Amino acid sequence: MIELSGDDSFVIFQEPQKKTSNIITGNWKKLKNNEVFENNTFVINQFNGSSYKLNGKISELQSPVKIDSPKEIKINSTNKKSYIDSVNKTILKCKKEEISKCIISRIITEKININNFFSLYQKLTNQYQHGLKYILNHPEHGMWIGISPETLIKGSKKDGFYSHALAGSKGLNSKKSWSDKEINEHQFVVDYIKEKINLFGETIKTSNRYEKVAGNIVHLNQDFYFRIKTDLFNFIQQLHPTPAIAGIPLDKSLGFISKAETHSRSFYSGFIGTIKKDACNLYVNLRCGRITQNEIQLFVGGGITKNSIPNEEYLETEIKSQTLLSVIKKI
C-alpha cells in the first residue's frame, strides 16, 4: 500500500485512451526560463505565474494507494450575482473595444466526505477515456484533481507537433445552433495559434472547424500540425496562455482578469503534463478542482465577448462543473 497525504509531493496520472496510470513522488522545484529537460519530467504551471517540475522517476502504478489529509486552503465560492456582475463588466469592456474577448472564471464549492481521495481519481479514470486524468499534491498549493480535454501541445521536433483551438461550449444533448458569438470566440483562438506557429515555425496542415465531444460537453475545434524552429520550452511559454483561457488582446485581458476575479486561479488554466528535451505532452489544466478535507473547490470559466448573454455564460459554467461533480456524486 502506497500512503500519501497533503505533506507529500506526488502526482498520479493517466494519459488519454490509456488503461494504466503512472506515479511520481519526489520534490517540486520551480522552473527557470532556460530549464533543460534531459529526462521525461512532469510539470505544472500556475496561470500567468510560476511553473514547477516534480523531481522523481515516472513509474507505472502497480500498488494500491491511499491518499488522505489534504491541506486546508480556504476560498469562497462565486455566487451567481457576483459572476454575472463580472460578466457584465467584461461585456462593457468589449463594447468599448478595450478588449475583444476575456475569460472570466468562478469557483464552485461542493461538500465531500471521502476517506481515500484515490477512490475519486479511480472513478474519474473509469468514467472518462479522453483527456489527461490526474491527482497531485503540492505542499504549498494543495491537492488537485482534474481531467483536461484540451491539449496545449504534444509531439516532438523529430515528428512534428500538434495543438488545437478549442472554444465554445454546449451540452452534449443540446439542439442549439452555434451562435455568431461562439464562432467568433473560436476564431480568436484559431488566429492566435496560427500567429504563434508562423512566428516560431511552420504549419504542416490544419483541419476544418468541427465539433469535438469532451465528456458531457461539445466544443468547436480546429486541429494544427506544425514544426517549430526555436527552443521547445520557449515556444510553450509563448503559446500559453492562449485566448481560450485568457483573452484578446492578451496583456489587457490578463490585467482585467486580475481585477475582475476576486480569487487566485492557482493551477487552474495553467499547463500540465510531461516534457523532455525535444518532446512534450502538455494539456491546459481545465475541468479541475482543489481538494480539502471536507470540500472540493471547482474552477470553471467561460469566454466573454460583446455578444455574451450573462445568464447563458453562468449556465455554461454550471455545465462545465458537471465533469467532476458527476463523478463526486458517485462516491
HELIX and SHEET records of a PDB file:
HELIX    1   1 LYS A   80  LYS A   95  1                                  16    
HELIX    2   2 PHE A  118  GLN A  127  1                                  10    
HELIX    3   3 ASP A  180  PHE A  200  1                                  21    
HELIX    4   4 LEU A  232  LEU A  239  1                                   8    
HELIX    5   5 LEU A  250  ALA A  260  1                                  11    
HELIX    6   6 PRO A  310  ILE A  328  1                                  19    
SHEET    1   A 2 ILE A   2  SER A   5  0                                        
SHEET    2   A 2 VAL A  65  ASP A  68  1                                        
SHEET    1   B 9 SER A  59  GLU A  60  0                                        
SHEET    2   B 9 ASN A  22  THR A  25 -1                                        
SHEET    3   B 9 PHE A  10  GLN A  14 -1                                        
SHEET    4   B 9 LEU A 132  HIS A 138 -1                                        
SHEET    5   B 9 GLY A 142  SER A 148 -1                                        
SHEET    6   B 9 CYS A 288  ILE A 291 -1                                        
SHEET    7   B 9 GLU A 295  ILE A 304 -1                                        
SHEET    8   B 9 LYS A 101  LYS A 111 -1                                        
SHEET    9   B 9 GLY A 247  ILE A 248 -1                                        
SHEET    1   C 9 ASN A  27  LYS A  30  0                                        
SHEET    2   C 9 SER A  51  ASN A  55 -1                                        
SHEET    3   C 9 THR A  41  ASN A  45 -1                                        
SHEET    4   C 9 PHE A 271  LYS A 276 -1                                        
SHEET    5   C 9 ALA A 279  VAL A 284 -1                                        
SHEET    6   C 9 THR A 151  SER A 156 -1                                        
SHEET    7   C 9 GLY A 160  GLY A 171 -1                                        
SHEET    8   C 9 ILE A 217  ILE A 228 -1                                        
SHEET    9   C 9 GLY A 201  THR A 206 -1                                        
SHEET    1   D 9 ASN A  27  LYS A  30  0                                        
SHEET    2   D 9 SER A  51  ASN A  55 -1                                        
SHEET    3   D 9 THR A  41  ASN A  45 -1                                        
SHEET    4   D 9 PHE A 271  LYS A 276 -1                                        
SHEET    5   D 9 ALA A 279  VAL A 284 -1                                        
SHEET    6   D 9 THR A 151  SER A 156 -1                                        
SHEET    7   D 9 GLY A 160  GLY A 171 -1                                        
SHEET    8   D 9 ILE A 217  ILE A 228 -1                                        
SHEET    9   D 9 TYR A 210  ALA A 214 -1                                        
END                                                                             
